[in-house]
């Protein structure tokens, strides 16, 4: 915008390195867009194959029955795909396993289990920052939601997330990219 003369210097501060129209740089949270695209494309395939009656039905499906984390009851049993993609699942917004070299499935189960232990209806300012909340009650921007969404998608499709990414996004677009950490589908492209 600065190069095009569309804003004052104070509105468009210089980046490091200086941002230009030609500069190509990574944007960590753009991984969220790609992950959501993979999930939605796979859901569209599932609808076409009769797995779900509609995209809306798939988005409103609860993830726990298919996640493979055992019989977890309580608030986490109500988490839907829609809540995962909109960061309102109630899960902890971050978890140590997202930065480890754990499996996507193992990390998702650890994350859900630890979130269940902390879920509360307390919405005081202090607990809102760190504790999980019942699904649909609190927006928390973070990586955990997409880790669980990716693990759920692997289970319902029988394909790895990496394979789905390649088949549904990379190959059709003729591009190459990869997640640096398989458990961080929200910020590691």
C-alpha positions in Angstrom: 0.0 0.0 0.0 2.9 2.3 0.8 4.5 1.7 -2.6 1.2 2.5 -4.3 0.9 5.8 -2.4 -2.3 4.6 -0.7 -1.3 5.3 2.9 0.9 7.5 5.1 4.1 6.2 6.5 2.7 6.0 10.1 -0.1 3.7 8.8 2.2 1.5 6.9 5.4 1.1 8.9 8.4 -0.5 7.4 8.8 -4.2 8.0 12.0 -6.0 8.6 13.0 -6.8 5.9 11.5 -3.8 4.1 8.2 -5.1 2.5 7.9 -4.5 -1.2 5.5 -5.8 -3.8 8.2 -8.2 -4.9 9.1 -9.6 -1.4 7.9 -13.2 -0.8 7.7 -14.0 2.9 6.0 -16.5 5.1 2.9 -15.7 7.2 2.5 -18.3 9.9 -1.2 -18.0 10.4 -1.8 -18.5 6.7 -1.5 -22.2 7.6 -4.9 -21.8 9.2 -6.4 -20.9 5.8 -4.8 -23.9 4.1 -5.8 -26.3 6.9 -9.4 -25.1 6.7 -9.4 -25.5 3.0 -8.2 -29.1 3.2 -10.9 -29.9 5.8 -13.7 -28.2 3.8 -12.5 -29.9 0.5 -12.5 -33.3 2.2 -16.0 -32.6 3.6 -17.2 -31.7 0.2 -15.9 -35.0 -1.1 -17.6 -36.8 1.7 -20.9 -35.1 0.9 -20.6 -36.1 -2.7 -19.9 -39.7 -1.7 -22.8 -39.8 0.7 -20.8 -39.8 3.9 -22.8 -36.7 5.1 -26.0 -35.3 3.8 -24.6 -31.8 3.5 -21.6 -29.6 4.3 -23.6 -28.1 7.2 -24.3 -31.6 8.6 -20.6 -32.4 8.5 -19.7 -29.1 10.1 -22.2 -29.8 12.9 -21.0 -33.3 13.5 -19.4 -34.0 16.9 -15.8 -35.0 16.6 -15.3 -37.2 19.6 -17.0 -40.4 18.3 -14.5 -40.5 15.4 -11.4 -39.0 17.0 -10.2 -42.3 18.5 -9.3 -40.9 22.0 -11.4 -43.4 23.9 -14.6 -42.7 25.7 -14.3 -39.1 26.7 -17.4 -37.6 28.2 -18.3 -34.2 29.4 -18.1 -30.9 27.5 -15.5 -32.2 25.0 -18.1 -34.7 23.7 -20.0 -31.7 22.3 -17.2 -30.3 20.1 -18.2 -29.9 16.5 -16.1 -29.5 13.3 -17.6 -26.0 12.9 -16.4 -25.0 16.4 -12.9 -26.3 15.6 -12.7 -24.2 12.4 -14.1 -21.1 14.1 -11.8 -21.4 17.2 -14.8 -21.8 19.5 -14.3 -25.4 20.5 -13.5 -24.6 24.1 -10.1 -26.4 23.9 -7.0 -24.9 25.3 -5.7 -22.4 22.7 -2.2 -23.9 22.8 -0.7 -27.2 24.1 3.0 -28.3 24.4 2.5 -31.2 22.0 1.9 -28.8 19.1 5.6 -27.9 19.4 6.8 -31.5 19.8 7.3 -34.1 17.1 4.4 -36.1 18.4 1.9 -37.7 16.0 -1.1 -35.6 15.0 -3.4 -38.2 16.5 -1.5 -38.5 19.8 -1.3 -34.7 20.1 -5.0 -34.3 19.5 -5.9 -36.8 22.2 -3.5 -35.3 24.7 -5.0 -31.9 23.9 -8.6 -33.0 24.3 -7.9 -34.9 27.5 -6.0 -31.9 29.1 -8.7 -29.5 28.0 -11.4 -31.7 29.5 -9.6 -31.6 32.8 -9.6 -27.8 32.8 -13.0 -27.1 31.2 -15.1 -24.8 33.4 -18.0 -22.4 33.1 -16.0 -19.8 35.0 -15.6 -16.8 32.7 -13.7 -14.5 34.9 -10.9 -12.5 33.2 -8.1 -14.7 34.7 -9.5 -18.1 33.8 -10.6 -17.0 30.4 -7.0 -16.6 29.3 -5.8 -20.1 30.3 -8.6 -22.5 30.9 -10.7 -24.3 28.5 -14.4 -23.4 28.3 -17.5 -25.3 27.2 -17.8 -25.6 23.4 -19.3 -22.6 21.7 -18.8 -20.2 24.6 -15.4 -18.6 24.0 -13.4 -17.6 21.0 -9.7 -18.6 21.4 -7.4 -18.0 18.5 -4.7 -20.6 18.6 -3.3 -23.8 17.1 -5.1 -26.5 19.1 -8.4 -26.4 17.3 -6.8 -27.2 13.9 -4.7 -30.0 15.4 -7.9 -31.7 16.5 -9.6 -31.0 13.2 -6.7 -32.5 11.3 -6.6 -35.7 13.5 -10.4 -36.0 13.1 -10.1 -35.7 9.3 -7.5 -38.4 9.1 -9.8 -40.7 11.0 -12.9 -40.1 9.0 -11.1 -40.2 5.6 -8.5 -42.9 6.3 -5.8 -40.7 4.7 -3.0 -38.8 6.3 -3.4 -35.0 6.5 -0.3 -34.7 4.4 -1.8 -36.9 1.7 -5.1 -34.9 1.8 -3.2 -31.6 1.5 -1.4 -32.9 -1.6 -4.4 -34.4 -3.3 -7.0 -31.7 -2.5 -4.9 -28.5 -2.6 -1.3 -28.8 -3.8 -1.7 -31.0 -6.9 -4.8 -29.1 -8.2 -3.1 -25.7 -7.7 0.3 -27.0 -9.0 2.1 -25.6 -5.9 4.5 -27.0 -3.3 4.5 -26.3 0.4 4.6 -28.4 3.6 3.9 -28.2 7.2 7.2 -28.0 9.1 5.6 -29.7 12.2 2.9 -32.2 11.6 1.1 -31.4 14.8 1.0 -27.6 14.1 -1.6 -27.3 11.3 -2.2 -23.7 12.4 1.2 -22.1 11.9 3.9 -24.2 10.4 3.6 -23.9 6.6 
